[in-house]
Amino acid sequence: MWAFQFSGAKVVTESLGPIATAFVPLALSTLLFAPFLGIGKNRTWQKLSPLLLLGLLIIGTLGVVPAQWGLTWGVQHSLASNASVITLTIPVLTAMMAAVLLHEKMTSLRWLSFALAIAGVLIVSQADLRSADIFHGTYLFGNSLILASCLGSALNNTYSKKLLEVLSPIELLVFSFLVSDIELFALMMLFERSSWGRMFSLPIGAWMSLLGIAVFSLSISMMLYFWVIQRIDVTQASLSIYLLPVFGVLFSAAILHEKITFPLLAGGALVFVATFLVTAYEERQKARAITTKPPDPLCAQAATKVK
């Protein structure tokens, strides 16, 4: 679902400016999910303390806005291959932020998984690596924006876990997007006022791309991600981002009838193994360690006295 956003944004930026391209899918996503707020025993609005509002402001301003605007603006001034290579920094940046903000630890198994995943992605992305031109002056501005987008995504991926201690996934999605909607709309009115008028004459293909980004890349995918990080560490979940280029090449093979090569199969297998090790296998090891842990002697003595 995340992989669609790159091509979808490229289609829309041919008709709209980068700010409008970032704003419209976020606004659509907010409108689609806002009606579900307040459903359940705990009323949503009662949770909004000043500290929580500050957290939403941080994640909306420093996470969602640069993640979306940086991507849509960056792809206008860079190559798709450059974007593919630069976005490989997201899991590493996320792991670093998780260590600082959430005090998560990088175990030996996680280091091994990262090494396997990076090796697999390098094998799969050979064409992108050969055609990438990261430090060329022509693309330096666009590449810097894409890197800013990666930093915003990493902050969003990490800081979301703290806010999910209070908010449900749907509440976090709507409120963080609402902050971003207000900021991006203000920026659009200041710097891209002409995009507002062009929205009403967009071709159907552009609107389908915007709707696809809103529903899949921003809404359903983020809801699934929030659900996952409530159950495992952010560092573990971030490694799955390395599956993006694997699925991208597989989609190209299925839709564009490109050949499935041995490097694709080998690299994809490495990434899948790495993702399995850092998620399912690590969680099983934790559960096994808990069940085989010897009882506390003090607790055993207390139980004997009670008997």
Backbone bond lengths (Angstrom), bond angles and torsions (degrees), N, CA, C in turn:
res aa  C-N    CA-C-N  psi(-1)  N-CA   C-N-CA  omega(-1)  CA-C   N-CA-C  phi
1 M - - - 1.461 - - 1.527 111.59 -
2 W 1.340 115.76 -42.43 1.468 119.11 177.52 1.525 111.25 -63.84
3 A 1.319 116.17 -34.70 1.465 120.05 -175.62 1.525 111.94 -62.39
4 F 1.335 118.14 -28.30 1.464 120.85 -178.13 1.526 111.95 -66.80
5 Q 1.333 117.43 -25.93 1.465 119.92 -172.88 1.521 112.82 -62.84
6 F 1.328 117.88 -32.79 1.464 120.60 -177.84 1.527 111.12 -64.63
7 S 1.321 116.13 -50.94 1.466 119.02 -179.42 1.518 111.30 -71.92
8 G 1.344 117.29 -37.13 1.457 120.54 179.64 1.511 112.34 -62.98
9 A 1.327 117.06 -42.63 1.466 120.77 179.15 1.523 111.05 -65.69
10 K 1.313 116.44 -36.83 1.469 120.02 179.60 1.525 110.77 -62.94
11 V 1.345 117.35 -37.90 1.460 121.48 178.80 1.518 110.69 -65.50
12 V 1.336 117.38 -44.70 1.465 121.83 -173.75 1.521 111.78 -72.42
13 T 1.336 118.61 -35.38 1.459 120.58 -177.74 1.527 112.77 -66.57
14 E 1.330 117.17 -10.35 1.468 119.25 173.32 1.526 111.44 -72.86
15 S 1.349 117.36 -20.35 1.462 122.01 -178.43 1.521 112.98 -113.75
16 L 1.333 117.30 -31.16 1.464 121.55 -178.11 1.519 110.36 -120.49
17 G 1.337 115.39 162.24 1.457 120.32 174.43 1.517 110.72 -73.84
18 P 1.336 117.96 167.10 1.472 120.98 -176.81 1.520 113.95 -64.74
19 I 1.347 117.83 -33.91 1.465 119.11 179.78 1.524 110.25 -67.80
20 A 1.330 116.72 -45.76 1.469 120.57 178.86 1.521 111.05 -63.94
21 T 1.330 116.82 -37.35 1.464 120.81 179.10 1.520 111.23 -64.33
22 A 1.336 116.78 -32.63 1.464 120.59 176.12 1.523 111.35 -78.69
23 F 1.348 116.68 -36.29 1.464 121.26 -174.42 1.526 112.98 -71.75
24 V 1.326 118.06 -47.10 1.466 121.16 -170.36 1.534 112.45 -60.68
25 P 1.349 120.75 -49.44 1.474 118.61 179.43 1.523 112.86 -62.41
26 L 1.345 116.81 -37.24 1.467 119.32 178.07 1.528 110.78 -63.92
27 A 1.339 116.76 -42.82 1.465 120.77 178.91 1.523 111.09 -64.40
28 L 1.339 116.76 -41.75 1.465 120.41 177.83 1.528 110.97 -62.00
29 S 1.320 116.01 -43.41 1.462 120.12 179.30 1.528 111.07 -62.94
30 T 1.327 116.87 -41.94 1.470 121.04 178.71 1.521 110.91 -61.34
31 L 1.334 116.62 -44.87 1.464 120.93 -179.71 1.526 112.14 -65.50
32 L 1.327 116.62 -35.32 1.465 120.58 -178.67 1.527 112.20 -68.61
33 F 1.347 116.98 -36.40 1.457 119.69 -172.59 1.523 114.44 -104.17
34 A 1.337 118.54 -13.74 1.468 121.06 179.12 1.528 113.60 -56.86
35 P 1.351 119.98 -37.30 1.473 119.17 -179.97 1.525 114.68 -61.60
36 F 1.348 117.54 -17.68 1.459 120.11 -178.02 1.524 112.69 -87.04
37 L 1.335 118.75 -3.95 1.460 121.58 178.69 1.526 109.99 -68.66
38 G 1.300 115.51 146.29 1.453 119.96 175.54 1.510 114.15 84.20
39 I 1.338 117.96 -2.48 1.464 120.29 178.72 1.534 108.94 -78.58
40 G 1.281 118.18 125.73 1.459 122.25 -178.40 1.520 111.45 122.43
41 K 1.324 115.80 -172.89 1.463 120.24 -175.74 1.523 112.08 -74.97
42 N 1.329 117.52 -40.63 1.465 121.41 -177.01 1.516 110.29 -90.59
43 R 1.315 117.16 120.76 1.442 121.23 178.73 1.526 110.45 -72.74
44 T 1.312 116.13 133.36 1.455 121.80 -173.74 1.518 112.10 -59.25
45 W 1.345 117.11 -46.44 1.461 119.87 -171.28 1.521 112.38 -66.38
46 Q 1.317 117.92 -21.63 1.463 120.55 179.69 1.527 112.48 -72.28
47 K 1.325 117.26 -15.12 1.466 121.02 -178.40 1.524 113.14 -85.17
48 L 1.323 117.00 -12.98 1.470 120.03 -169.63 1.527 111.95 -81.15
49 S 1.332 116.03 80.17 1.457 122.31 174.76 1.527 109.61 -79.69
50 P 1.354 118.57 163.84 1.475 120.48 177.88 1.530 112.80 -55.99
51 L 1.343 117.34 -38.78 1.461 120.26 -179.90 1.522 111.14 -66.70
52 L 1.323 116.37 -39.55 1.459 120.14 178.84 1.524 110.98 -68.71
53 L 1.311 117.40 -38.57 1.465 120.97 176.73 1.524 110.75 -61.65
54 L 1.339 116.49 -38.72 1.467 120.29 176.53 1.529 110.45 -63.22
55 G 1.335 117.30 -41.10 1.459 120.91 178.12 1.519 111.84 -63.29
56 L 1.327 116.63 -40.65 1.463 120.49 177.89 1.523 111.13 -66.30
57 L 1.332 116.69 -37.20 1.463 120.66 176.94 1.531 110.55 -64.08
58 I 1.325 116.62 -40.67 1.466 121.00 179.24 1.523 110.76 -64.44
59 I 1.339 116.21 -48.93 1.466 118.76 -175.44 1.526 111.58 -70.35
60 G 1.347 116.88 -32.45 1.455 119.45 177.86 1.515 112.71 -72.89
61 T 1.346 116.36 -43.71 1.464 121.48 -174.50 1.515 112.54 -78.86
62 L 1.336 116.97 -44.43 1.469 121.04 -175.02 1.528 112.94 -98.49
63 G 1.341 116.85 -12.60 1.452 120.00 -179.64 1.516 113.19 -106.84
64 V 1.341 116.23 -68.59 1.462 120.46 -172.49 1.526 112.26 -68.55
65 V 1.348 117.77 -46.82 1.473 120.29 -176.19 1.528 112.31 -60.41
66 P 1.341 119.52 -54.13 1.476 117.52 177.92 1.518 113.32 -64.84
67 A 1.338 117.80 -32.43 1.467 119.95 179.64 1.523 110.80 -62.33
68 Q 1.338 117.22 -42.71 1.461 120.92 -177.25 1.529 112.33 -84.38
69 W 1.321 117.04 -48.82 1.465 120.80 -177.39 1.524 110.61 -68.02
70 G 1.341 116.74 -41.78 1.461 119.65 178.93 1.509 112.43 -60.07
71 L 1.346 116.17 -37.42 1.466 119.85 179.53 1.523 111.04 -69.49
72 T 1.355 117.12 -50.47 1.468 119.99 -176.07 1.524 111.98 -66.08
73 W 1.331 117.19 -34.44 1.465 121.07 178.29 1.521 110.32 -76.99
74 G 1.334 115.71 -38.54 1.462 119.64 -176.99 1.511 113.40 -66.43
75 V 1.362 117.98 -39.18 1.458 119.63 -177.94 1.521 112.31 -68.52
76 Q 1.338 116.72 -16.88 1.463 120.03 175.88 1.525 111.79 -74.47
77 H 1.321 116.69 -24.95 1.465 121.53 -173.38 1.523 112.98 -118.77
78 S 1.318 117.03 18.78 1.456 119.46 -179.78 1.523 109.77 -148.27
79 L 1.331 115.13 -178.88 1.461 122.00 178.60 1.525 110.05 -95.04
80 A 1.330 115.77 151.39 1.460 120.11 177.10 1.536 110.48 -61.02
81 S 1.329 116.07 -35.56 1.471 119.63 178.99 1.520 111.01 -65.92
82 N 1.345 117.04 -37.43 1.463 120.13 176.66 1.525 110.27 -62.21
83 A 1.348 116.55 -45.20 1.463 120.64 -179.94 1.534 110.48 -61.16
84 S 1.334 117.11 -40.76 1.463 120.94 -179.53 1.521 111.29 -61.48
85 V 1.338 116.15 -40.67 1.464 120.21 -178.69 1.526 110.72 -73.10
86 I 1.330 118.01 -44.11 1.467 121.36 -176.36 1.526 111.42 -65.40
87 T 1.334 117.73 -37.01 1.466 120.02 -179.19 1.527 112.65 -66.72
88 L 1.330 117.13 -12.07 1.464 119.22 175.14 1.521 112.04 -67.57
89 T 1.344 117.57 -11.87 1.470 120.69 178.11 1.519 112.09 -78.90
90 I 1.340 118.91 -14.63 1.473 120.59 -173.11 1.536 112.45 -59.04
91 P 1.346 120.75 -49.33 1.469 118.52 179.88 1.530 112.86 -60.69
92 V 1.337 117.43 -38.14 1.467 120.44 179.57 1.519 110.23 -66.49
93 L 1.355 117.09 -46.51 1.462 120.91 178.10 1.522 110.88 -62.18
94 T 1.320 116.98 -39.02 1.468 121.08 178.59 1.519 111.06 -64.25
95 A 1.337 116.93 -43.58 1.468 120.85 178.84 1.532 110.89 -62.51
96 M 1.341 116.99 -39.44 1.469 120.48 178.37 1.530 110.95 -65.19
97 M 1.338 116.98 -44.52 1.463 120.20 179.39 1.524 111.32 -67.11
98 A 1.340 117.35 -35.89 1.460 120.30 178.14 1.527 111.06 -65.10
99 A 1.317 116.76 -35.49 1.460 120.25 177.27 1.529 111.33 -66.07
100 V 1.343 116.94 -37.66 1.465 121.32 -177.84 1.528 111.40 -80.75
101 L 1.331 117.18 -49.01 1.469 121.16 -172.85 1.526 113.42 -84.66
102 L 1.338 117.25 -33.82 1.461 120.73 -174.72 1.521 113.15 -113.47
103 H 1.343 116.84 -3.10 1.470 123.02 178.97 1.535 111.94 59.56
104 E 1.327 115.95 34.64 1.459 119.47 174.87 1.533 109.85 -77.99
105 K 1.321 116.16 148.33 1.454 121.31 -176.03 1.528 110.86 -103.85
106 M 1.335 114.98 143.25 1.461 120.85 173.58 1.522 109.03 -92.52
107 T 1.328 115.83 101.71 1.461 120.92 179.79 1.525 110.24 -79.69
108 S 1.329 115.44 169.38 1.472 119.79 178.56 1.531 110.66 -62.18
109 L 1.340 117.06 -36.21 1.458 120.31 178.02 1.525 111.04 -64.44
110 R 1.320 117.56 -38.04 1.469 121.03 179.18 1.526 111.14 -69.26
111 W 1.330 117.14 -39.79 1.473 119.43 176.55 1.525 109.97 -61.95
112 L 1.344 116.51 -43.27 1.471 120.58 178.46 1.526 110.19 -61.77
113 S 1.317 117.19 -43.06 1.463 120.86 -179.43 1.518 111.49 -63.69
114 F 1.333 116.91 -42.93 1.461 120.22 177.06 1.521 111.11 -60.76
115 A 1.334 117.33 -42.78 1.461 120.84 -179.93 1.525 111.09 -62.78
116 L 1.343 116.82 -43.99 1.466 120.38 178.49 1.526 111.16 -63.91
117 A 1.340 116.58 -42.74 1.462 120.34 -178.30 1.522 111.43 -64.74
118 I 1.333 116.82 -44.03 1.465 120.36 179.84 1.524 110.31 -63.67
119 A 1.342 116.37 -42.08 1.468 119.50 177.59 1.528 110.60 -60.58
120 G 1.335 116.52 -43.04 1.461 119.62 179.03 1.510 113.00 -63.63
121 V 1.335 116.58 -41.56 1.466 120.56 179.90 1.526 110.82 -66.29
122 L 1.321 117.15 -39.12 1.468 120.30 178.19 1.530 110.91 -61.94
123 I 1.333 116.38 -37.40 1.470 119.99 178.45 1.526 110.50 -68.24
124 V 1.342 116.33 -44.68 1.465 120.60 -178.69 1.526 111.56 -67.18
125 S 1.337 116.78 -37.55 1.474 121.80 -171.50 1.520 113.36 -96.32
126 Q 1.317 117.78 30.29 1.470 120.01 -177.93 1.523 112.00 -57.49
127 A 1.334 117.11 -42.76 1.470 120.21 -178.17 1.517 111.34 -64.36
128 D 1.339 116.59 -43.16 1.464 120.40 179.04 1.525 110.88 -64.31
129 L 1.321 116.98 -40.59 1.462 120.23 -179.29 1.528 111.42 -65.32
130 R 1.336 116.37 -38.63 1.467 119.44 -179.92 1.528 111.77 -68.50
131 S 1.340 116.99 -36.11 1.464 119.96 -176.62 1.525 113.30 -92.51
132 A 1.336 117.54 -6.10 1.464 120.13 -178.24 1.525 110.66 -68.92
133 D 1.334 115.27 146.15 1.458 122.15 178.71 1.529 107.15 -138.63
134 I 1.330 115.51 72.30 1.462 122.05 -168.64 1.523 112.36 -66.51
135 F 1.341 117.31 -43.24 1.459 120.20 -170.06 1.530 113.86 -102.17
136 H 1.328 116.98 8.49 1.461 119.85 177.44 1.524 109.37 -68.33
137 G 1.346 116.17 138.04 1.456 120.81 -176.05 1.513 113.81 -56.67
138 T 1.326 117.30 -34.02 1.466 121.45 -178.48 1.520 111.71 -62.97
139 Y 1.336 116.10 -34.27 1.458 120.17 -174.94 1.523 113.18 -107.36
140 L 1.332 117.67 1.78 1.462 120.17 -173.41 1.528 111.84 -62.78
141 F 1.339 116.77 -40.22 1.465 120.26 -179.83 1.529 109.92 -64.66
142 G 1.315 117.02 -48.69 1.458 120.36 179.28 1.521 112.38 -62.33
143 N 1.337 116.88 -40.05 1.459 120.71 179.05 1.526 111.39 -65.34
144 S 1.340 116.80 -35.80 1.469 120.86 177.37 1.526 110.63 -65.10
145 L 1.332 116.41 -39.41 1.468 120.17 177.72 1.521 111.29 -65.51
146 I 1.329 116.85 -40.19 1.467 120.25 178.75 1.529 110.32 -65.45
147 L 1.348 116.57 -38.02 1.460 119.81 176.72 1.530 110.67 -65.00
148 A 1.355 116.69 -39.42 1.468 119.97 175.41 1.522 110.73 -61.37
149 S 1.336 115.96 -37.44 1.461 120.72 176.18 1.524 110.89 -62.69
150 C 1.330 116.67 -40.41 1.468 120.81 178.78 1.527 111.25 -64.60
151 L 1.336 116.47 -39.86 1.471 120.63 177.55 1.522 110.63 -64.10
152 G 1.348 116.58 -41.65 1.457 120.11 176.96 1.514 112.10 -62.96
153 S 1.333 116.49 -41.79 1.466 120.44 177.74 1.525 111.33 -63.10
154 A 1.334 116.56 -41.08 1.462 120.46 -179.95 1.525 111.04 -64.04
155 L 1.344 117.00 -42.01 1.466 120.09 177.29 1.526 110.93 -64.91
156 N 1.322 116.26 -42.49 1.462 120.66 178.33 1.527 110.92 -61.90
157 N 1.326 115.92 -44.59 1.462 120.90 -179.88 1.525 111.93 -61.42
158 T 1.340 116.52 -35.26 1.464 121.46 -174.22 1.522 112.55 -87.39
159 Y 1.329 116.35 -53.37 1.461 120.80 -173.46 1.524 111.85 -67.85
160 S 1.341 116.69 -21.37 1.463 120.45 178.00 1.524 111.58 -58.26
161 K 1.323 117.23 -35.10 1.470 120.54 -177.20 1.528 111.02 -62.46
162 K 1.337 117.21 -36.94 1.465 119.96 178.83 1.531 110.50 -67.33
163 L 1.331 117.42 -41.51 1.462 120.68 -178.37 1.523 111.67 -71.77
164 L 1.347 116.81 -26.40 1.465 120.07 178.96 1.525 112.58 -71.53
165 E 1.326 117.43 -7.43 1.459 120.21 173.52 1.525 110.82 -70.67
166 V 1.343 116.56 -21.39 1.468 122.27 -178.73 1.523 111.66 -113.99
167 L 1.330 116.37 -42.50 1.458 121.90 -174.96 1.515 111.39 -99.10
168 S 1.314 116.18 154.28 1.457 121.50 170.53 1.524 108.72 -79.83
169 P 1.341 118.41 162.96 1.468 119.27 178.81 1.520 114.12 -54.90
170 I 1.333 117.91 -41.22 1.462 119.56 -178.17 1.524 111.27 -70.67
171 E 1.327 117.54 -34.00 1.467 120.59 176.65 1.525 110.78 -66.83
172 L 1.329 116.35 -43.62 1.459 120.00 178.60 1.519 111.10 -62.75
173 L 1.328 116.67 -42.69 1.462 120.81 179.63 1.523 110.86 -59.75
174 V 1.321 117.58 -51.26 1.468 121.17 -174.61 1.522 111.37 -67.56
175 F 1.330 118.22 -46.25 1.460 120.03 -175.15 1.530 112.46 -70.64
176 S 1.330 117.26 -39.61 1.469 118.88 178.05 1.521 110.64 -67.81
177 F 1.339 117.05 -38.12 1.460 120.44 177.64 1.525 111.03 -68.75
178 L 1.339 117.55 -34.33 1.464 120.45 179.41 1.527 110.81 -63.19
179 V 1.330 116.39 -41.94 1.470 120.45 175.45 1.526 110.11 -59.20
180 S 1.330 116.42 -46.00 1.465 121.35 -179.30 1.527 111.15 -66.03
181 D 1.342 117.16 -38.12 1.469 120.72 178.91 1.527 110.89 -58.43
182 I 1.319 116.10 -47.55 1.464 120.84 -177.39 1.526 110.34 -62.24
183 E 1.332 116.46 -44.51 1.465 120.53 -177.78 1.525 111.48 -68.17
184 L 1.329 117.22 -44.42 1.465 120.14 -179.01 1.522 111.67 -68.78
185 F 1.344 117.50 -35.61 1.471 119.86 177.15 1.527 110.70 -63.96
186 A 1.331 116.65 -41.75 1.465 120.09 177.67 1.529 111.08 -63.08
187 L 1.336 117.05 -42.07 1.466 120.97 178.20 1.528 111.04 -65.15
188 M 1.333 116.53 -39.04 1.456 119.95 179.53 1.523 111.10 -64.75
189 M 1.333 117.27 -41.08 1.467 120.61 178.84 1.533 111.94 -67.16
190 L 1.335 116.15 -27.72 1.465 120.00 179.75 1.528 112.63 -82.31
191 F 1.336 117.41 -42.65 1.459 120.68 -170.06 1.528 114.57 -115.48
192 E 1.332 117.94 -16.31 1.473 119.99 -176.27 1.528 111.07 -136.66
193 R 1.310 116.97 46.14 1.459 119.70 -175.93 1.532 111.75 -58.92
194 S 1.346 116.44 -30.26 1.469 119.22 -178.92 1.527 112.39 -66.57
195 S 1.351 117.36 -25.08 1.465 120.23 179.85 1.523 111.43 -64.63
196 W 1.324 117.15 -29.72 1.462 120.74 -179.75 1.522 110.71 -60.75
197 G 1.327 116.82 -43.48 1.456 120.53 179.17 1.514 112.68 -71.31
198 R 1.334 116.99 -33.67 1.465 120.38 -178.46 1.521 112.97 -71.54
199 M 1.348 117.59 -19.83 1.461 120.18 179.42 1.523 112.17 -58.43
200 F 1.338 116.38 -34.81 1.461 120.22 -174.07 1.529 112.43 -79.46
201 S 1.322 117.17 -5.42 1.462 120.06 178.20 1.527 111.85 -121.97
202 L 1.338 116.22 19.52 1.463 120.10 179.85 1.523 110.39 -67.72
203 P 1.325 117.77 142.11 1.473 120.14 174.93 1.519 110.59 -66.78
204 I 1.313 116.83 158.40 1.459 122.04 -176.90 1.525 111.45 -60.94
205 G 1.356 116.86 -32.67 1.461 120.06 179.16 1.515 112.25 -63.47
206 A 1.338 116.65 -38.61 1.468 121.00 179.45 1.528 110.33 -67.47
207 W 1.349 116.47 -41.56 1.470 119.67 179.22 1.528 111.29 -66.72
208 M 1.315 117.38 -35.65 1.461 120.43 177.23 1.530 110.45 -65.88
209 S 1.341 115.71 -38.45 1.464 119.46 176.86 1.524 110.94 -64.72
210 L 1.341 117.12 -43.62 1.461 121.52 178.63 1.522 110.92 -61.65
211 L 1.332 116.21 -43.26 1.461 120.09 179.77 1.532 111.03 -66.74
212 G 1.342 116.09 -39.45 1.459 119.83 177.70 1.522 112.02 -62.62
213 I 1.338 116.73 -42.13 1.466 120.61 177.06 1.519 110.17 -62.71
214 A 1.355 116.48 -44.55 1.463 121.18 -177.45 1.524 111.60 -62.45
215 V 1.333 116.63 -47.48 1.467 120.71 -173.54 1.523 111.88 -77.08
216 F 1.328 116.77 -46.99 1.462 119.64 -172.06 1.532 112.88 -95.26
217 S 1.344 117.45 -54.84 1.467 120.11 -173.31 1.520 112.69 -71.11
218 L 1.346 117.83 -31.67 1.455 120.63 -175.83 1.528 113.58 -104.38
219 S 1.319 118.54 -34.30 1.465 120.52 -171.39 1.529 112.50 -97.34
220 I 1.319 116.76 -71.13 1.466 119.65 -173.87 1.525 111.23 -62.79
221 S 1.333 116.77 -42.89 1.467 119.59 -178.67 1.526 111.13 -63.29
222 M 1.348 117.63 -41.69 1.465 120.40 -179.75 1.525 111.26 -69.67
223 M 1.339 117.32 -36.73 1.462 119.69 176.80 1.530 110.57 -61.79
224 L 1.323 116.37 -42.34 1.463 120.63 177.19 1.525 111.02 -64.44
225 Y 1.344 116.40 -41.31 1.466 120.19 179.59 1.533 110.51 -63.54
226 F 1.350 117.10 -45.05 1.464 120.42 178.35 1.527 110.49 -60.05
227 W 1.332 116.88 -41.00 1.462 121.16 178.50 1.529 110.73 -60.91
228 V 1.333 116.11 -39.60 1.469 120.79 -178.40 1.525 111.31 -68.60
229 I 1.355 117.88 -46.98 1.473 119.21 -174.36 1.527 112.15 -74.07
230 Q 1.320 118.12 -8.44 1.458 120.14 169.54 1.524 110.82 -74.35
231 R 1.341 117.24 -15.42 1.460 121.94 -173.67 1.526 113.68 -115.40
232 I 1.333 118.39 -25.29 1.466 121.20 177.69 1.526 108.93 -133.85
233 D 1.333 116.94 170.43 1.463 121.54 179.15 1.519 111.19 -66.63
234 V 1.342 115.39 151.83 1.458 121.10 178.06 1.525 110.68 -62.10
235 T 1.335 116.80 -38.21 1.470 120.69 179.44 1.525 110.76 -59.32
236 Q 1.318 116.95 -40.37 1.468 120.29 178.45 1.529 110.55 -65.26
237 A 1.324 116.40 -46.88 1.466 120.09 -177.39 1.518 112.06 -65.87
238 S 1.342 117.19 -33.52 1.468 120.44 -175.76 1.520 111.95 -65.23
239 L 1.320 117.47 -26.53 1.460 119.72 -178.29 1.519 112.02 -64.52
240 S 1.348 116.71 -25.58 1.465 119.93 179.99 1.521 111.77 -64.96
241 I 1.341 117.83 -17.45 1.469 120.86 178.88 1.523 110.43 -62.42
242 Y 1.330 116.82 -26.32 1.459 119.88 178.42 1.528 112.55 -68.60
243 L 1.324 117.50 -8.05 1.464 120.28 174.32 1.527 111.68 -77.87
244 L 1.351 117.51 -13.87 1.465 120.79 -178.31 1.524 113.36 -54.73
245 P 1.346 119.29 -54.97 1.470 117.68 -179.54 1.518 113.30 -64.59
246 V 1.348 117.06 -29.40 1.462 119.67 178.06 1.521 110.09 -64.29
247 F 1.341 116.56 -49.47 1.458 120.37 178.77 1.526 111.26 -66.14
248 G 1.342 116.26 -34.18 1.462 119.50 178.82 1.516 111.53 -60.27
249 V 1.331 116.45 -44.55 1.465 120.31 179.39 1.526 110.66 -69.49
250 L 1.335 117.15 -37.64 1.464 120.18 178.29 1.526 111.25 -64.51
251 F 1.344 116.89 -40.25 1.468 120.48 176.33 1.527 110.58 -62.09
252 S 1.339 116.29 -40.19 1.465 119.93 178.69 1.524 110.69 -62.80
253 A 1.336 115.16 -38.35 1.470 118.78 179.18 1.523 111.17 -68.13
254 A 1.337 116.79 -37.94 1.466 120.13 -177.17 1.519 112.05 -77.26
255 I 1.341 116.63 -41.86 1.468 120.41 -173.55 1.531 111.91 -89.16
256 L 1.338 115.94 -42.08 1.461 120.57 -175.93 1.524 112.35 -99.36
257 H 1.325 116.13 2.55 1.474 121.65 177.25 1.530 112.32 60.85
258 E 1.338 115.77 33.58 1.462 119.13 173.82 1.533 109.06 -76.94
259 K 1.314 116.52 154.46 1.465 120.99 -174.86 1.530 110.85 -75.59
260 I 1.332 115.04 140.83 1.462 121.06 172.87 1.526 107.91 -88.25
261 T 1.314 116.62 112.63 1.458 122.32 -173.76 1.530 110.83 -96.93
262 F 1.328 115.24 167.80 1.467 120.09 177.64 1.539 111.83 -63.46
263 P 1.353 119.86 -43.14 1.470 118.75 176.61 1.526 112.78 -56.45
264 L 1.352 117.84 -37.13 1.466 120.52 177.93 1.525 110.49 -62.81
265 L 1.338 116.96 -46.75 1.454 120.50 -179.25 1.532 111.37 -65.20
266 A 1.340 116.45 -42.03 1.467 120.07 -178.87 1.524 111.34 -67.82
267 G 1.339 115.96 -46.60 1.460 119.62 179.42 1.518 111.76 -65.01
268 G 1.325 117.06 -42.19 1.455 120.66 178.27 1.517 112.14 -61.81
269 A 1.335 116.28 -39.31 1.468 120.40 178.64 1.525 110.95 -63.15
270 L 1.335 116.90 -41.66 1.468 120.42 178.34 1.524 111.64 -61.52
271 V 1.333 116.45 -43.61 1.465 120.20 -179.02 1.529 110.30 -65.92
272 F 1.327 117.22 -41.52 1.458 119.99 179.07 1.530 111.27 -64.74
273 V 1.334 117.02 -40.62 1.467 120.45 177.28 1.524 110.29 -62.44
274 A 1.332 116.83 -44.69 1.464 121.20 179.92 1.527 110.80 -61.22
275 T 1.326 117.02 -43.87 1.459 120.75 179.86 1.520 111.14 -64.97
276 F 1.332 117.25 -39.77 1.466 120.99 177.37 1.528 110.84 -63.31
277 L 1.335 117.51 -44.46 1.460 120.95 -177.90 1.518 112.18 -60.29
278 V 1.344 116.40 -43.37 1.456 120.16 -172.99 1.532 112.58 -84.29
279 T 1.321 117.89 -10.61 1.467 120.28 179.00 1.531 110.81 -112.62
280 A 1.319 117.44 -82.30 1.463 121.10 -173.91 1.536 112.44 -61.87
281 Y 1.338 116.79 -48.06 1.460 119.67 -176.33 1.531 111.32 -65.26
282 E 1.350 116.58 -45.28 1.466 119.73 -178.94 1.525 111.16 -63.34
283 E 1.334 117.55 -39.97 1.464 120.24 178.94 1.524 111.21 -65.95
284 R 1.328 117.05 -36.67 1.463 119.91 177.10 1.532 110.89 -65.83
285 Q 1.329 116.23 -39.25 1.455 120.37 178.25 1.524 111.04 -63.28
286 K 1.342 116.68 -40.66 1.463 120.57 177.88 1.521 111.02 -62.86
287 A 1.346 115.62 -45.68 1.466 119.99 -179.50 1.529 110.89 -62.87
288 R 1.334 116.27 -39.22 1.465 120.64 179.91 1.526 110.54 -67.00
289 A 1.341 116.86 -38.30 1.462 120.50 179.43 1.521 111.29 -65.45
290 I 1.334 116.42 -35.54 1.462 120.27 179.99 1.521 110.84 -69.05
291 T 1.357 117.13 -42.62 1.469 120.99 -177.13 1.519 112.41 -71.93
292 T 1.342 118.13 -27.72 1.471 121.04 -178.46 1.517 112.97 -97.63
293 K 1.333 117.42 2.93 1.467 120.64 -178.88 1.521 109.71 -68.27
294 P 1.361 118.60 129.88 1.472 120.12 -179.30 1.526 110.67 -66.46
295 P 1.344 117.36 149.73 1.468 120.32 -178.42 1.526 111.70 -67.28
296 D 1.314 115.52 151.21 1.456 121.89 178.02 1.527 108.75 -68.92
297 P 1.377 119.92 126.98 1.470 122.01 -179.14 1.524 112.70 -57.40
298 L 1.335 117.89 -38.23 1.456 121.10 -179.69 1.519 111.12 -64.35
299 C 1.356 116.13 -40.24 1.456 120.36 178.46 1.528 110.86 -66.07
300 A 1.344 115.79 -37.52 1.460 120.31 179.66 1.526 110.89 -65.57
301 Q 1.358 117.24 -41.63 1.461 121.17 178.32 1.513 111.06 -63.66
302 A 1.352 115.79 -41.94 1.469 119.39 179.43 1.518 111.32 -62.35
303 A 1.352 115.81 -41.15 1.462 120.14 179.71 1.525 110.56 -63.61
304 T 1.358 117.65 -37.70 1.471 121.81 179.93 1.517 111.06 -65.30
305 K 1.360 115.51 -41.26 1.451 119.48 179.25 1.513 112.07 -63.20
306 V 1.347 114.97 -40.41 1.467 119.58 179.53 1.523 110.26 -61.08
307 K 1.353 115.81 -43.53 1.460 119.50 178.82 1.520 110.96 -61.45
